[in-house]
Amino acid sequence: MSPLRPSGLRIKPPETLIAESGADLEGHGLRRTMGLFQLVCFGVGAIVGTGIFVGLSDTVAEAGPAVIVSFVLAAITCVFTAFSFAELGGAIPVSGSSYSFAYATLGERAAFLVGWCLLLEYGVSVSAVAVGWSQYLNELLNSIISVQLPAVLSSGPGDGGVINLPAVIVIALAAVLLVRGVRESARATTAMAVLKIGVLLFFCAIAFTAFRAGHLVPFATAGVGGITSGASVAFFSYIGFDAITTAGEEVKNPRRNIPVAIMVCIGVVTVLYCAVAVAAIGAFGADAVGGKPAALSLIVDQVTDSTIGGGIIAFGAVVAIASVVLAVMYGQTRILMSMSRDGLVPRVFEKVSTRTSTPVANTWIVASVFAAPAAFASLDVVVNLTTIGALATMVAVNVAVIVLRRSHPALPRSFRVPLFPLSPIAGVGFCVYLMYGTGRQAWAQFAAFLVVGLVVYAGYGRRNSRLSGTEPAAV
């Protein structure tokens, strides 16, 4: 046995994480029911949603026609980090994702802070996505029956309403599906992923008929600074690909399927985003796209001179955004389950139903917490905070893959990061570069958020950790 380490530096070896992942402490295990195709669709379901259907206008407002470069820059950041996620997901196929990877390499305190950042990333993104769903639901109702929900019931107090009821409903529906079982959730996510890819391809086909090259000139209207800011905003559109690794205990052959699914998802989504951005700006112009949340529907309406096409886009957005809520909520519950197993959050989050093999109480608690800001809060002010938190977890993953190579060189790896260690180092560099683009306010918010996390860890996590008072044997 090695000497006891300070509590914040305790690590949980990969062998221990893998050994514990077959069942929770009460003996009720999760079921491996997801195949590779379902896992890819789950990843697409977690990524493609509000970021492209609603957030495209915000990215265009920052970068102009050079939004294409912003999307590519954000994608490159994700690719380098995706390599690290793929290696770690194949080597440590458990539900905790970044949190578990950090626990095995960087120590307990760092792992808790990674989990703390994931709570922010997934929580705010689900709430923001649910708000976007409400906007497109109104667009769909308007195109079908020329009726919209009253603002008092479809917007929070900060946006001129009282409660965003549709946002609450979509979160509740996702929770119902999640507690029924992962097989049912995977089937629904697969169907929704295929449908929303089809809808985006439909948009591109329509928009390219009105393409005008002149709309792309001048290209970089806001210069390099605009491209960087746009990339920081565009990164929000990629949040969710890491959710693939949260399915580590419910995927068939996870050591092979997790790395493959991650790389396929990033490639498909990047090509799709760039195609949609080029089609939108080429048809409508950057000035017209920027600042319009339902820009895709408006473009199709204008090109076709009909509301039918825009209605199809709105329907696709409603489905797409709902699938993001479902997939990201799934990821959040599995991360909390892993943290609960380790004693860093209350035990209620680790309990799995014997009937459905799902964490029922965990799911409903997450749904309730996510529904509150979706119903009442204006989330624009914390989107950059979410981005910087997500990027921070990716920095930790890139560092973790380097540490694990040194500490456990013989650990079986179904995928190995290419150009190691240059690739993860480049991943750290790109993440820090995009973090810089989020602005001083986001950094100040993030610092305060980390301080609160440290207080929570000191007050609860450190004292209740299952590793408290023990130190795993050196490997």
C-alpha positions as CSV (number, residue, x, y, z in Angstrom):
1,M,0.0,0.0,0.0
2,S,1.1,3.5,-0.8
3,P,1.1,6.2,1.8
4,L,-2.2,7.9,2.4
5,R,-2.7,10.9,0.1
6,P,-4.5,14.1,1.1
7,S,-8.2,13.6,0.6
8,G,-8.4,15.8,-2.5
9,L,-5.7,13.8,-4.2
10,R,-7.2,10.3,-3.7
11,I,-7.6,8.5,-6.9
12,K,-9.8,5.6,-7.9
13,P,-7.9,3.2,-10.2
14,P,-9.5,2.2,-13.5
15,E,-9.6,-1.4,-12.4
16,T,-11.8,-0.4,-9.5
17,L,-14.1,1.8,-11.6
18,I,-14.6,-1.0,-14.1
19,A,-15.1,-3.7,-11.4
20,E,-17.8,-1.6,-9.7
21,S,-19.6,-0.6,-12.9
22,G,-21.5,-3.9,-13.4
23,A,-24.0,-3.1,-10.6
24,D,-24.7,-0.4,-8.1
25,L,-24.0,-1.0,-4.4
26,E,-27.5,-2.5,-3.9
27,G,-27.0,-5.1,-6.6
28,H,-29.3,-3.8,-9.3
29,G,-27.4,-3.5,-12.5
30,L,-28.0,-1.5,-15.7
31,R,-28.7,-3.5,-18.9
32,R,-26.4,-3.4,-22.0
33,T,-29.0,-2.9,-24.7
34,M,-27.6,-0.2,-27.0
35,G,-25.8,-1.2,-30.2
36,L,-23.4,1.0,-32.3
37,F,-26.1,2.5,-34.5
38,Q,-28.3,3.4,-31.5
39,L,-25.2,4.9,-29.8
40,V,-24.4,7.0,-32.8
41,C,-28.0,8.2,-33.0
42,F,-27.9,8.9,-29.2
43,G,-24.8,11.1,-29.8
44,V,-26.4,12.9,-32.7
45,G,-29.5,13.3,-30.5
46,A,-27.5,14.8,-27.7
47,I,-25.8,17.3,-30.0
48,V,-28.0,18.5,-32.8
49,G,-30.8,20.8,-31.5
50,T,-31.0,24.3,-30.2
51,G,-27.4,25.1,-31.2
52,I,-28.2,24.9,-34.9
53,F,-32.0,25.5,-35.0
54,V,-32.0,28.4,-32.6
55,G,-28.3,29.4,-31.9
56,L,-27.2,29.7,-35.5
57,S,-28.4,33.3,-35.5
58,D,-26.3,34.2,-32.4
59,T,-23.2,32.7,-34.0
60,V,-23.8,34.5,-37.3
61,A,-24.3,37.8,-35.3
62,E,-20.8,37.4,-33.9
63,A,-18.8,36.2,-37.0
64,G,-20.9,37.1,-40.1
65,P,-20.3,34.8,-43.1
66,A,-17.1,33.6,-41.4
67,V,-19.4,31.6,-39.1
68,I,-18.3,28.6,-41.2
69,V,-14.8,29.1,-39.9
70,S,-16.2,29.4,-36.4
71,F,-18.0,26.1,-36.7
72,V,-14.8,24.5,-38.0
73,L,-12.7,26.0,-35.2
74,A,-15.2,24.7,-32.6
75,A,-15.2,21.3,-34.4
76,I,-11.4,21.1,-34.4
77,T,-11.5,21.7,-30.6
78,C,-14.0,18.9,-30.3
79,V,-12.0,16.5,-32.5
80,F,-8.8,16.8,-30.5
81,T,-10.8,16.3,-27.3
82,A,-12.9,13.6,-28.9
83,F,-9.7,11.6,-29.5
84,S,-9.1,11.7,-25.7
85,F,-12.7,10.8,-24.9
86,A,-12.5,7.9,-27.4
87,E,-9.4,6.5,-25.7
88,L,-10.6,6.9,-22.2
89,G,-14.1,5.7,-23.1
90,G,-12.7,2.5,-24.5
91,A,-10.3,2.0,-21.7
92,I,-12.7,2.9,-18.8
93,P,-16.2,2.1,-20.1
94,V,-18.3,3.3,-17.2
95,S,-21.2,5.8,-16.8
96,G,-19.3,8.6,-15.2
97,S,-17.7,10.1,-18.4
98,S,-15.3,13.0,-17.6
99,Y,-15.9,12.7,-13.9
100,S,-14.8,9.1,-13.7
101,F,-11.8,9.8,-16.0
102,A,-10.7,12.6,-13.7
103,Y,-11.1,10.4,-10.6
104,A,-8.8,7.8,-12.1
105,T,-6.1,10.2,-12.9
106,L,-6.3,13.7,-11.4
107,G,-7.7,13.0,-7.9
108,E,-10.9,13.3,-6.0
109,R,-11.1,17.0,-5.7
110,A,-10.5,17.6,-9.4
111,A,-13.1,14.8,-10.2
112,F,-15.7,16.5,-8.0
113,L,-15.1,19.8,-9.7
114,V,-15.4,18.1,-13.1
115,G,-18.7,16.6,-12.0
116,W,-19.7,20.0,-10.7
117,C,-19.0,21.6,-14.1
118,L,-20.9,18.8,-15.8
119,L,-23.9,19.7,-13.6
120,L,-23.7,23.2,-14.9
121,E,-23.1,22.2,-18.5
122,Y,-25.9,19.7,-18.7
123,G,-28.3,21.6,-16.5
124,V,-28.1,24.9,-18.3
125,S,-28.0,23.3,-21.7
126,V,-31.2,21.2,-21.0
127,S,-33.0,24.3,-19.7
128,A,-31.8,26.4,-22.6
129,V,-32.8,23.7,-25.1
130,A,-36.2,23.4,-23.5
131,V,-36.7,27.2,-23.9
132,G,-35.7,26.8,-27.6
133,W,-38.2,24.0,-27.9
134,S,-41.0,26.3,-26.7
135,Q,-40.1,28.9,-29.4
136,Y,-40.2,26.4,-32.2
137,L,-43.4,24.8,-30.9
138,N,-45.1,28.2,-31.3
139,E,-43.6,28.5,-34.8
140,L,-45.1,25.0,-35.6
141,L,-48.5,25.9,-34.2
142,N,-48.5,29.1,-36.2
143,S,-47.7,27.4,-39.4
144,I,-50.3,24.6,-38.9
145,I,-53.3,26.3,-37.4
146,S,-52.2,30.0,-37.3
147,V,-52.3,30.0,-33.5
148,Q,-49.6,30.7,-30.9
149,L,-49.5,30.1,-27.2
150,P,-49.9,33.3,-25.2
151,A,-46.7,34.8,-24.0
152,V,-47.8,34.5,-20.4
153,L,-47.6,30.7,-20.7
154,S,-44.7,30.3,-23.1
155,S,-42.1,32.7,-21.7
156,G,-40.4,33.3,-18.4
157,P,-40.7,36.6,-16.4
158,G,-37.5,37.9,-18.0
159,D,-39.0,37.6,-21.5
160,G,-42.4,39.2,-20.8
161,G,-44.3,36.1,-19.6
162,V,-45.1,34.3,-16.3
163,I,-44.1,30.7,-16.9
164,N,-42.6,28.8,-19.9
165,L,-45.0,25.9,-19.7
166,P,-43.9,24.1,-22.9
167,A,-40.4,24.0,-21.6
168,V,-41.6,22.2,-18.4
169,I,-43.7,19.8,-20.4
170,V,-40.8,18.6,-22.7
171,I,-38.6,18.0,-19.7
172,A,-41.3,16.0,-18.0
173,L,-42.0,14.0,-21.1
174,A,-38.3,13.2,-21.4
175,A,-38.2,12.1,-17.7
176,V,-41.2,9.7,-18.3
177,L,-39.4,8.1,-21.2
178,L,-36.2,7.8,-19.3
179,V,-37.7,6.0,-16.3
180,R,-39.4,3.5,-18.6
181,G,-36.1,2.1,-19.7
182,V,-32.9,2.7,-21.8
183,R,-34.2,0.5,-24.6
184,E,-37.3,2.6,-25.1
185,S,-35.2,5.8,-24.7
186,A,-32.7,4.6,-27.3
187,R,-35.4,3.7,-29.8
188,A,-37.0,7.1,-29.5
189,T,-33.6,8.9,-29.8
190,T,-32.8,6.9,-32.9
191,A,-36.0,7.8,-34.6
192,M,-35.7,11.5,-33.7
193,A,-32.0,11.6,-34.8
194,V,-32.8,10.2,-38.2
195,L,-35.8,12.6,-38.6
196,K,-33.9,15.7,-37.7
197,I,-31.0,14.9,-40.0
198,G,-33.5,14.5,-42.8
199,V,-35.1,17.9,-41.9
200,L,-31.7,19.7,-42.0
201,L,-30.9,18.1,-45.3
202,F,-34.3,19.2,-46.5
203,F,-33.5,22.8,-45.4
204,C,-30.2,22.7,-47.3
205,A,-31.9,21.4,-50.5
206,I,-34.4,24.3,-50.3
207,A,-32.0,27.0,-49.3
208,F,-29.3,26.2,-51.9
209,T,-31.9,26.9,-54.6
210,A,-31.7,30.6,-53.6
211,F,-27.9,30.6,-53.0
212,R,-26.2,33.9,-53.9
213,A,-22.4,33.9,-53.6
214,G,-22.5,37.7,-53.0
215,H,-24.1,37.0,-49.6
216,L,-20.8,35.6,-48.5
217,V,-18.9,38.8,-49.2
218,P,-17.3,40.5,-47.3
219,F,-16.5,37.2,-45.5
220,A,-14.9,38.1,-42.2
221,T,-16.9,41.2,-41.4
222,A,-15.9,41.1,-37.7
223,G,-12.3,40.0,-38.2
224,V,-10.4,37.4,-36.2
225,G,-12.0,38.5,-33.0
226,G,-15.4,37.9,-34.4
227,I,-14.4,34.4,-35.6
228,T,-13.1,33.6,-32.1
229,S,-16.2,34.9,-30.4
230,G,-18.3,33.0,-32.9
231,A,-16.4,29.8,-32.3
232,S,-17.0,30.2,-28.5
233,V,-20.7,30.6,-29.3
234,A,-20.7,27.8,-31.9
235,F,-19.1,25.5,-29.3
236,F,-22.5,25.4,-27.5
237,S,-23.8,23.7,-30.6
238,Y,-21.4,20.8,-30.1
239,I,-22.1,20.3,-26.4
240,G,-23.4,16.8,-25.8
241,F,-21.0,14.6,-27.7
242,D,-19.4,13.7,-24.4
243,A,-22.7,12.2,-23.3
244,I,-21.8,9.2,-25.4
245,T,-19.4,8.1,-22.7
246,T,-22.1,8.2,-20.1
247,A,-23.7,5.2,-21.7
248,G,-20.6,3.1,-20.9
249,E,-22.6,0.6,-18.8
250,E,-25.5,0.2,-21.1
251,V,-23.7,-0.2,-24.5
252,K,-22.9,-3.6,-26.1
253,N,-19.1,-4.0,-26.6
254,P,-18.4,-0.5,-25.1
255,R,-14.6,-0.7,-25.7
256,R,-15.2,-0.7,-29.5
257,N,-18.5,1.1,-29.9
258,I,-17.8,4.2,-27.7
259,P,-14.7,5.3,-29.6
260,V,-16.3,4.7,-33.0
261,A,-19.6,6.4,-32.1
262,I,-17.7,9.5,-30.8
263,M,-15.7,10.0,-34.0
264,V,-18.7,9.3,-36.3
265,C,-20.9,11.8,-34.5
266,I,-18.3,14.6,-34.6
267,G,-17.8,14.1,-38.3
268,V,-21.5,13.9,-39.2
269,V,-22.4,16.9,-37.1
270,T,-19.6,19.1,-38.4
271,V,-20.4,18.5,-42.0
272,L,-24.1,19.1,-41.3
273,Y,-23.5,22.4,-39.4
274,C,-21.2,23.8,-42.1
275,A,-23.7,22.9,-44.8
276,V,-26.6,24.5,-43.0
277,A,-24.6,27.7,-42.2
278,V,-23.5,28.1,-45.9
279,A,-27.0,27.4,-47.1
280,A,-28.6,29.9,-44.7
281,I,-26.2,32.7,-45.3
282,G,-26.1,32.1,-49.0
283,A,-29.8,32.3,-49.3
284,F,-30.7,35.0,-46.8
285,G,-27.5,37.0,-46.0
286,A,-25.7,37.2,-42.7
287,D,-27.4,40.4,-41.6
288,A,-30.8,38.8,-42.1
289,V,-29.9,35.6,-40.4
290,G,-28.3,37.2,-37.3
291,G,-30.6,37.8,-34.4
292,K,-33.5,35.7,-35.7
293,P,-34.0,32.5,-33.5
294,A,-36.3,30.8,-36.0
295,A,-34.1,31.7,-39.0
296,L,-34.3,28.3,-40.7
297,S,-38.1,28.4,-40.9
298,L,-38.1,32.0,-42.1
299,I,-35.6,31.2,-44.8
300,V,-37.6,28.3,-46.1
301,D,-40.9,30.3,-46.0
302,Q,-39.3,33.1,-48.0
303,V,-37.7,30.8,-50.6
304,T,-40.8,28.7,-51.2
305,D,-43.3,31.6,-50.6
306,S,-45.3,29.3,-48.4
307,T,-45.6,28.4,-44.7
308,I,-45.6,24.7,-45.4
309,G,-41.8,24.3,-45.7
310,G,-41.2,26.5,-42.7
311,G,-43.7,24.2,-40.8
312,I,-41.7,21.2,-41.8
313,I,-38.5,22.9,-40.4
314,A,-40.4,23.8,-37.2
315,F,-41.6,20.3,-36.8
316,G,-38.0,19.0,-37.3
317,A,-36.8,21.5,-34.7
318,V,-39.4,20.4,-32.2
319,V,-38.3,16.8,-32.6
320,A,-34.6,17.6,-32.7
321,I,-34.7,19.8,-29.6
322,A,-36.8,17.2,-27.7
323,S,-34.2,14.5,-28.5
324,V,-31.4,16.8,-27.0
325,V,-33.4,17.1,-23.8
326,L,-33.8,13.3,-23.6
327,A,-30.2,12.5,-24.3
328,V,-28.6,15.1,-22.1
329,M,-30.9,14.3,-19.2
330,Y,-29.9,10.7,-19.6
331,G,-26.2,11.7,-19.4
332,Q,-26.7,13.8,-16.3
333,T,-28.5,11.1,-14.4
334,R,-25.7,8.6,-15.1
335,I,-23.0,11.0,-14.0
336,L,-24.9,11.7,-10.8
337,M,-25.2,7.9,-10.3
338,S,-21.5,7.5,-10.6
339,M,-20.8,10.3,-8.2
340,S,-23.3,8.8,-5.7
341,R,-21.6,5.4,-5.9
342,D,-18.4,7.2,-4.7
343,G,-20.3,9.0,-1.9
344,L,-19.7,12.5,-3.3
345,V,-23.4,13.2,-3.7
346,P,-26.3,11.7,-1.7
347,R,-27.1,7.9,-2.2
348,V,-30.6,8.5,-3.6
349,F,-28.9,9.2,-7.0
350,E,-27.4,5.7,-7.2
351,K,-30.6,3.6,-6.6
352,V,-31.7,1.7,-9.7
353,S,-35.2,0.3,-10.1
354,T,-35.3,-3.5,-10.2
355,R,-38.3,-3.3,-12.6
356,T,-37.0,-0.9,-15.2
357,S,-33.2,-1.0,-14.5
358,T,-33.2,2.8,-14.5
359,P,-32.4,5.4,-11.7
360,V,-36.0,6.5,-11.2
361,A,-35.6,8.9,-8.3
362,N,-32.5,10.3,-9.8
363,T,-34.3,11.1,-13.1
364,W,-37.2,12.8,-11.4
365,I,-35.0,14.9,-9.2
366,V,-32.9,16.0,-12.3
367,A,-36.1,16.8,-14.2
368,S,-37.4,18.9,-11.4
369,V,-34.2,20.9,-11.0
370,F,-33.8,21.4,-14.7
371,A,-37.5,22.5,-15.1
372,A,-37.3,25.4,-12.7
373,P,-34.8,27.6,-14.7
374,A,-36.5,26.6,-17.9
375,A,-39.8,27.8,-16.6
376,F,-38.8,31.0,-15.0
377,A,-35.3,32.2,-15.8
378,S,-33.6,34.0,-18.7
379,L,-30.6,31.8,-19.5
380,D,-28.8,34.1,-22.0
381,V,-26.5,35.5,-19.2
382,V,-25.2,32.0,-18.3
383,V,-24.7,30.5,-21.8
384,N,-21.1,31.6,-21.9
385,L,-20.6,30.3,-18.3
386,T,-21.9,26.9,-19.5
387,T,-19.5,27.0,-22.5
388,I,-16.5,27.8,-20.3
389,G,-17.5,25.1,-17.8
390,A,-17.8,22.5,-20.7
391,L,-14.4,23.6,-22.0
392,A,-12.8,23.2,-18.6
393,T,-14.0,19.6,-18.4
394,M,-12.5,19.0,-21.8
395,V,-9.2,20.4,-20.6
396,A,-9.4,17.9,-17.7
397,V,-10.1,15.0,-20.2
398,N,-7.1,15.9,-22.4
399,V,-4.8,16.0,-19.3
400,A,-6.3,12.8,-18.0
401,V,-5.4,10.8,-21.1
402,I,-1.8,11.9,-20.8
403,V,-1.7,11.0,-17.1
404,L,-3.4,7.6,-17.7
405,R,-0.8,6.7,-20.4
406,R,2.0,7.2,-17.8
407,S,0.2,5.7,-14.8
408,H,-1.4,2.7,-16.5
409,P,0.5,2.0,-19.7
410,A,-0.6,-1.6,-19.9
411,L,-4.4,-0.9,-19.5
412,P,-6.2,-2.4,-22.5
413,R,-7.1,0.4,-25.0
414,S,-9.4,-0.3,-28.0
415,F,-8.5,3.2,-29.4
416,R,-5.3,5.2,-29.0
417,V,-5.0,8.9,-29.4
418,P,-3.1,9.6,-32.7
419,L,0.0,11.8,-32.5
420,F,0.3,11.4,-28.7
421,P,1.0,13.5,-26.8
422,L,0.7,16.4,-29.3
423,S,-3.0,15.7,-29.9
424,P,-4.2,16.1,-26.3
425,I,-1.9,19.1,-25.8
426,A,-3.4,20.7,-28.9
427,G,-6.8,19.9,-27.4
428,V,-5.9,21.7,-24.2
429,G,-4.7,24.7,-26.3
430,F,-7.8,25.0,-28.4
431,C,-10.0,24.7,-25.3
432,V,-8.2,27.4,-23.5
433,Y,-8.4,29.6,-26.7
434,L,-12.1,29.3,-26.9
435,M,-12.4,29.8,-23.1
436,Y,-10.6,33.1,-23.6
437,G,-13.2,34.1,-26.2
438,T,-16.1,33.8,-23.7
439,G,-15.2,37.2,-22.1
440,R,-14.3,38.5,-18.6
441,Q,-17.8,38.2,-17.2
442,A,-17.9,34.5,-17.9
443,W,-14.5,34.0,-16.3
444,A,-15.7,35.9,-13.2
445,Q,-18.9,33.8,-13.0
446,F,-16.8,30.6,-13.5
447,A,-14.4,31.5,-10.7
448,A,-17.3,32.1,-8.4
449,F,-18.9,28.8,-9.5
450,L,-15.7,26.8,-8.8
451,V,-15.4,28.4,-5.3
452,V,-19.0,27.3,-4.5
453,G,-18.0,23.8,-5.8
454,L,-15.0,23.7,-3.5
455,V,-17.2,24.6,-0.5
456,V,-19.7,21.9,-1.4
457,Y,-16.9,19.3,-1.8
458,A,-15.3,20.3,1.6
459,G,-18.6,20.3,3.4
460,Y,-20.1,17.1,1.9
461,G,-18.1,15.2,-0.7
462,R,-14.7,15.0,1.2
463,R,-16.4,13.7,4.4
464,N,-18.7,11.2,2.7
465,S,-16.4,9.8,0.1
466,R,-16.3,6.0,0.0
467,L,-12.5,6.3,-0.3
468,S,-12.3,8.3,3.0
469,G,-9.7,6.9,5.3
470,T,-8.4,4.4,2.7
471,E,-6.0,4.6,-0.2
472,P,-6.1,2.1,-3.1
473,A,-3.0,0.1,-3.7
474,A,-0.5,1.6,-6.1
475,V,-0.6,0.1,-9.6
